Amino acid sequence: MSEKITFVSSADHKYFPLLREWVESIRTFPQSKGMDICIMNAGMTPEQIEELRPLVTTIKDAEWPCPIPAYKIRGREY
């Protein structure tokens, strides 16, 4: 049985340059052609998302997995 390799990461607009560098470091190698890269959008700009789209398999908006009280979130998105 062949295993499928998937890389998963997340970033907001501030960490986008690091995420882009990480994706490019994976895609540099020909072995990455059959590998998936999935990104959770935690606040990237629409322009940043469009820049990543050709390089990755999936981009999904990150969401809180359960209800969290506002006093714990303190205005943060993620």
C-alpha positions in Angstrom: 0.0 0.0 0.0 1.3 3.4 -0.9 1.1 6.2 1.7 0.0 9.7 0.8 2.0 12.5 2.4 0.2 15.7 3.4 1.8 18.8 4.9 -0.5 21.1 6.9 0.3 24.6 8.2 -1.4 27.8 9.0 -0.7 31.6 8.9 -2.1 35.0 9.2 -1.1 38.0 7.1 1.9 38.7 9.3 3.4 35.2 9.0 2.6 34.8 5.3 6.3 35.4 4.2 7.4 32.5 6.4 4.6 30.3 5.1 5.4 31.1 1.5 9.1 30.3 2.1 8.1 27.0 3.8 5.8 26.0 0.8 8.5 26.9 -1.7 11.1 24.9 0.3 8.9 21.8 -0.1 8.0 22.5 -3.8 11.7 22.9 -4.6 12.1 19.1 -4.6 10.7 17.0 -7.4 9.6 14.4 -4.8 6.9 16.9 -3.6 4.9 16.6 -6.8 2.7 13.9 -5.4 2.4 15.4 -1.9 -0.4 17.6 -0.7 0.1 20.9 1.1 -3.0 22.1 3.0 -3.2 25.6 4.5 -5.5 27.0 7.2 -6.1 30.6 6.6 -6.0 32.4 10.0 -6.1 35.9 8.6 -4.2 36.1 5.3 -5.2 38.8 2.8 -7.1 37.8 -0.4 -4.0 38.7 -2.4 -1.9 36.3 -0.3 -4.4 33.5 -0.6 -4.4 33.9 -4.4 -0.6 33.9 -4.4 -0.6 30.5 -2.6 -3.3 28.8 -4.6 -1.2 27.5 -7.4 1.3 26.0 -5.0 -0.9 24.2 -2.6 -3.7 21.6 -2.6 -6.2 23.2 -0.3 -6.7 26.5 1.6 -9.5 26.5 4.2 -10.5 29.2 6.7 -9.5 28.3 10.2 -12.4 28.1 12.7 -12.6 27.6 16.5 -13.4 23.9 16.9 -15.8 24.7 19.8 -17.5 27.7 21.5 -15.0 29.7 23.5 -16.0 32.5 25.9 -15.1 36.0 24.7 -13.0 36.6 27.9 -10.6 33.8 26.9 -10.4 34.9 23.2 -9.6 38.6 24.2 -10.2 39.9 20.7 -7.9 37.4 19.0 -9.0 35.6 15.9 -7.0 32.4 16.4 
